[in-house]
Amino acid sequence: MGIRYFNERDHELKMIGKYVGTLMPVIFGLYGIFGLMANYPVGEALLNIVRAVIILYPPFVLFAVLHTYVIRHRKRFLYATNIVKPGEICAGAPGPIVTPEYPS
């Protein structure tokens, strides 16, 4: 949830929802684990959690690795076609696109 907001008055770049992307999965995950523990015996609940991790983790890793590979190898294409510009900040609203200069 790394949404950036550019304050035009003092030219400060701020992060909106900096920790929300980390906290939401943790909170909902704990909620789900406690829900399993409340509805099933402890051994069966732990077995269900292990099964879910074994089933869901490998595809997650595969897609994360493939996404990184595609982004790194298609960087020239993405920048050349102006689909993505380095350092671009776009809030989705009409108006000028602010591109702060980052040190190389």
C-alpha positions in Angstrom: 0.0 0.0 0.0 2.9 2.4 -0.7 0.8 5.3 -1.9 2.8 8.5 -2.2 1.4 11.9 -1.8 3.2 15.0 -3.0 2.4 18.1 -0.9 2.6 21.1 -3.3 2.8 23.7 -0.6 6.0 22.5 1.1 7.1 20.0 -1.7 7.3 17.1 0.7 6.7 13.5 -0.4 4.7 11.6 2.1 3.7 7.9 2.3 0.0 7.2 2.9 -0.8 3.9 4.5 2.9 3.1 5.1 2.2 0.2 7.5 -1.3 -0.8 6.4 0.1 -3.3 3.9 2.0 -5.1 6.7 -0.6 -4.9 9.4 -3.7 -6.0 7.5 -2.4 -9.5 6.6 -1.1 -10.0 10.1 -4.4 -9.0 11.7 -6.6 -11.0 9.4 -4.2 -14.0 9.6 -4.4 -14.0 13.4 -8.1 -13.6 13.2 -8.3 -16.7 10.9 -6.0 -18.7 13.2 -8.0 -17.9 16.3 -11.2 -18.7 14.4 -9.7 -22.2 13.5 -8.6 -22.8 17.1 -12.1 -21.9 18.3 -13.9 -24.2 15.9 -11.6 -27.2 15.8 -9.4 -29.1 18.2 -5.8 -27.7 18.5 -4.2 -30.5 16.6 -6.6 -30.5 13.7 -6.5 -26.6 13.5 -2.6 -26.7 13.3 -2.8 -29.5 10.7 -5.2 -27.3 8.6 -2.8 -24.3 8.9 0.1 -26.5 7.8 -1.9 -27.8 4.8 -2.9 -24.3 3.8 0.8 -23.1 3.9 2.0 -26.1 1.9 -0.7 -25.6 -0.8 -0.5 -21.7 -1.0 3.1 -20.8 -0.4 4.8 -22.4 -3.5 2.5 -20.6 -6.1 3.1 -17.3 -4.2 6.8 -17.7 -4.4 6.6 -18.7 -8.1 4.6 -15.7 -9.0 6.8 -13.3 -6.9 9.9 -14.6 -8.7 8.3 -14.4 -12.1 7.0 -10.9 -11.5 10.5 -9.8 -10.5 12.0 -11.5 -13.6 9.5 -9.9 -16.0 9.9 -6.4 -14.4 13.7 -6.5 -14.6 13.9 -7.8 -18.1 11.1 -5.6 -19.5 12.3 -2.4 -17.9 13.6 -0.9 -21.2 10.3 -1.8 -22.9 8.2 -0.3 -20.2 10.2 2.9 -20.0 10.5 3.2 -23.8 6.7 3.0 -24.4 6.0 5.6 -21.7 3.8 3.1 -19.8 5.9 3.6 -16.7 8.3 6.5 -16.0 11.1 6.2 -13.4 10.0 8.0 -10.2 6.5 8.8 -11.5 3.9 9.8 -9.0 0.3 9.5 -10.2 -2.7 9.6 -7.9 -5.1 8.8 -10.7 -6.6 12.3 -10.8 -6.2 14.6 -13.7 -3.5 17.1 -13.4 0.3 17.4 -13.8 2.4 14.4 -13.1 5.1 15.1 -10.6 8.4 13.3 -11.1 10.8 14.1 -8.3 14.5 13.8 -9.1 16.2 10.9 -7.3 20.0 10.7 -7.0 21.4 8.1 -9.4 
